[in-house]
Amino acid sequence: MARNDPQFNLRIPAELKQRIEAQAERYGISTTAAIVGALDEQFPAIITTEDVFALLRAVEDFQRKHPERPMPYDVYRSLADWLHHREMELDLPRTPAKGHMLK
């Protein structure tokens, strides 16, 4: 983390502080890194639909440039499932199609 990252002052119980320090020492990291790591796991970054479509476009660009290295169908299916959970639909075939590209 950079010195210009925002600071967040927090009061915590002494026992929790000791557990954080012990874990940081065990992994050879700072207490700040241990806390940030735990918070990052608890509060993951939000992936937007736009992020997923950008990823799909990048995958397609890769496919066009490297047709000899087809992308596994389950990558497309996983992204479509994610979008479906967001109440969106992505037009994908029910079975893998050789060289399938998203439209």
Protein Blocks (a to p, Z undefined) as FASTA:
>chain_A
ZZkbccddddddfklmmmmmmmmmmnopafklmmmmmmmmmmccdddfklmmmmmmmmmm
mmmmmmmlccdfklmmmmmmmmmmnopacdddfbdcehiacZZ
